[in-house]
Amino acid sequence: MASTALKIMLLGDIGVGKTSLVRRLVFKTFTADYKATLGVDIYTYELSENRYHPEVSLAIWDVDGDFGPGIFKHIYIKGASAALILADITRMQTQSSAVNLSRLFETSLPGRPFKVIMNKTDLLEGAPGDVLADFKALGIDTSRTSAKSGENVEAAFSSLAKLCLERGL
């Protein structure tokens, strides 16, 4: 049976953990060495669990955080099936940026699913507060991940792929 291919964009400010998140998914590794992405890096990942029919191949575009809202005028976004928009759960400015990017994604690619990811939960001391509730109040689907520990990483990509399949993308 043929595989379904989905183009997943990783969007967010510099330093929110986009590269760490995709490397955790694809290579099952984490490194604290930080090297900013220049332009775009493309990774592939096969979701082949029994719950996917047909199998799903993800082309994950890890985009330079310097693009910011300008990414929606760039060729990289063309043909995107969906997006994970990352924020650092410990940095409020990145969360505001994630809200802006999610609104621009909705406008630029109507009907395409996206999810805001609060990354770096391993850095939280105590309860995360109402960060996720704030996003849910705005009508934005949000979840938490840690690229360092691997918490919810595959689930974030899998749930986005499921939304794409449900929408026939």
N, C-alpha and C positions, 0 to 999 in steps of 0.2 A: 504494500500500500504506500502511496506517495506521502511524503512529509509536507507539512505546512510550514512555510517560512515566514517569520515575523521580524520586522525591523523595530527594535526597541531602543529608544533614545534614553541616555542617562544625562539629565540636565541638573544644574545647580551651581552654586558659587564655588570658587576655588577653595579647596581644602575641606569639603564636606564629606569626602570619602567615596566619590564615584568610582575611581580606579580600584580602590581597596575592596569595594563591594563586588565589582565584577570579577576581580581576581580571586576573591573568596569563593564565588560561585564556580568559576571555570577551573581554577587550579587547586582549590581547597587549601589556599595558603593566605597568610597575612604577613606583611612586613611593615615595620614602623618607618622604614626609609621612604621619604616623600619626594616624589619627582612629579612635577606638574605635567599634565598632558598638554601637548602642543598640537592644536588642530583637533584631530580625532584619532582615536584608536578603536579598532573594530575587533570584537571577540565573537566566537560562536559557541553555542551551548545547545545540546540536544536534550529536550524533555521527552523521555521515552517511557515514563511510567504508564501502567495500564489505564490510568484515568484519562489519558490523551488518545483520542482516536480521530484523526490520524496522529502520528507522532508530530511533535512540534520542534522546529529548528529555530533558535533565536539568533539573529544577527544583532549584537548589542553594540551600539555606537556610544562610546565614552567620549563626550564632547568637552573640550577645553572650557573651563569655567569663566574665562575672560570674555566669551561671547555674550553672556548675560542675555537680555532680551533680544539682542541682535541676531541670535541664532535663528529666529523665525524669518529672517530675510536671507538666510544662507542656504546653499544647495544641500547641506548635510541633512536638513529636516525633511527634504522631499521624500515622499514614499514611506514615512514613518507610520507604523501600525499603532504604536503606543509609546508612552514615556513613563519612566520612573524619575520623579523630580526629588532630588535629595536636599535635605537640610541637616545641619549639625544640631542635635537636640540641645547642646550646651551653648549655642550661639544664636541669640534672638534675631540678629540681622539676617542670617541665612534662612530663617523661617519666614520672615517677611518677603524675602526674595523668592522663596518657593511658592508663596501665595501668588505673587506677580507672574512667575513663570507658568504656573498652572492655569491662570486666567488667559494668558497669551496662547498657551497650547490649545485650550478650548476654542478660542477664537480662530486661530490659524488652522487647526485640524479638527473641525467639528465632527462629533461622533466617535472620535478616537479616544480610547480609554487612557487614563493616566492615574497615577497614584503618587501621593507625596510620602516620602520615606524619611522618617526621623532617624538618622544614623548616629552611631557612636553612643548607644545606650550604655555601653560598658564604662563610660566616663561619668555617668550619673552618680551622684551621691545622694542617697535617699530617694524619695518619690519623685517622679517626673513632673508633678504638678498637673495643670490642666492643658498642657500643650496639645495633646491629641483632641481633647474636647473642644478647644478653640477652633481647630481645623474642621472638625465634624460640624460645628455650628455654622461654618461657612459653606457647608455642603461639599467638602473636599475629603475624598477617601484617603485615609492616612494609616500608616503602620510604623512600627519601630523595628530597627535592625541594629546589629553590631557586626561590622565587617571583621572586627578583631576576634570575637567569639564565634561568629557564624550564626548568631541568633536571627531567625526569620529571614535569612538571605534568600534561600531557594524558594521559600514560601512567597516572598514579594514578587519574584519573577514568575512563578507558577500561577499566582492569582491574576497577574496581568495577562498572561497568555490565555488563561481561561476566559477572561473578559473579551479578548480579541476573538476567540473561537465562537463565543456566544453571539457576538455581533457580526459574525461572518466575514471578518477581515482577513 
